[in-house]
Amino acid sequence: LAIELAFKGAMVTATDRMDAMPLLIQNIATNIERFVVGSRNSEEHDELFLEVHCLEWISNSDLIKEEIEGSDDVDDGGGESNHQLFQYNNNNLMMIPGKWDLIVGSDLIYISEHYKALLETLARHDCKHYILAYEERKPAEEIMFLKMSSDYSFQTNRSLAGINPETGNRVWIVRMEKS
């Protein structure tokens, strides 16, 4: 998905958890070649913008616990120490700094225990528009994600995108807007 969006001209930052970073990098390296080879006009892709960063889903309560236990302060170059809210253990990011036009995610809504951390991570970013796509696996739990979204000031609209021909499961698109 990240490569497709980058080839369409978007400035893309692809993220995953630290333990999944090698696979993300390998997938991008493997698949980017397919896009270039399959392109009718490879010159149009001279300015492809695709960054890769680790992004851990961290709930706010975990952040507070981390600060209480003594997270490191950093020098911002101005001579004063301050706590960088976007840093977490071992420089894993819990927020990618900057303003975002759109955050797009696929297959993020599959483990209900992670919903709170996912929603809090999304809410920390400076973005108003989000699109999440997922394959239905546990309908009752996935509906719970939509209900929880309003607790984080998200308005959601879910629409059926299609059916996965291999599994027969429905595939959904969730459009979220931060109010």
Summary of the structure (lengths in Angstrom):
residues: 179
radius of gyration: 18.2
end to end distance: 26.1
largest distance: 58.4
contacts: 438
relative contact order: 0.12
helix: 39%
strand: 27%
